[in-house]
């Protein structure tokens, strides 16, 4: 699991059938102190996040697919939580 910040939505008019109705968002992985880390990723939202929110993502195919209740869906990254606070 990794922290990320939601950058914005991605709109797709054609999707694989297991992704129909899924909300796609562009997320930027971040460090615990909010610094960007690596490249932005495309994620499927399973918790109803919004732009600018700090979120928790999973980036393993099987875990990501299970997060959206579609274990066989072609998903690499899923948003699985909204982060309220980080204590270090």
N, C-alpha and C positions, 0 to 999 in steps of 0.2 A: 504494500500500500504506500501511497505517496500523497503529499499535499500538492494542490494546484489551485490556480485562480481561473475562474470562468471569464473568457475573453468575449464570447458572443456566440450567437446561433449559426448553424450551417443549415441551409435549406436544400433539400434534395427532392426533386420531383419524381425520380425513379429510384426505388429501393428494392433490395432483396426482400422477399415476402416476409421473413421473420422480423424485419425491421420496420414494417409498415406501422405507423403510429408512434414510433420511437422518436424522442427529442434528441437531436444531434447538436453537440456544443463543442466549440474550440476551447481547449484549456491549456494553460501554461503551467507546467510543473514549477514549484517554488521550494525554497528552503524554509526551515522553521522561522527564520526572521524575514520572510516575505521577499527574498531575492529570487529573480528568475533563474531557473536551472534547466538547461537543455532546450530542446525545441518544443514548440506548441504541438498538441496532440488533438485528434478528433476523438470525442468520447460520447457514449450513449448515456443519457441522464436517467437514472432510476429513482431519483428522490425529489425532483421538482426544484432544481436550483435556478438561480437567475444570474445575469451578467454582473461581474464584479465580486461574486461570493467566493469565499475560500472553501474548497471542497476536498474530500478524500477520494482518491481514485485507485482502482485496481487495474493492473496492466498485464494480467495473465489471461489468455484466451478463455480457458474454462471458467475461471472465477468471474470474469467479465460477463460471459454469457449467462451464467447463473444469476448474476445480479439483476438482470432484466427478465428473469424467468423464462429465458429461451436458451437452454444449455447448448443447443446446436447452432445458434445464431453466429454469423461471422463477425464477432465483436472482439477487438483487441483491448479496448480501454472502456471502463464504465465508471460513472460517478456513483459512489455508494454512501456518501454522507456529506452533510454540510457542517463545516467546522465553526464552532462558536468562539473558541479560545484555544490558544496553544500555550502551555506552561512548560518552561524549560528549567 
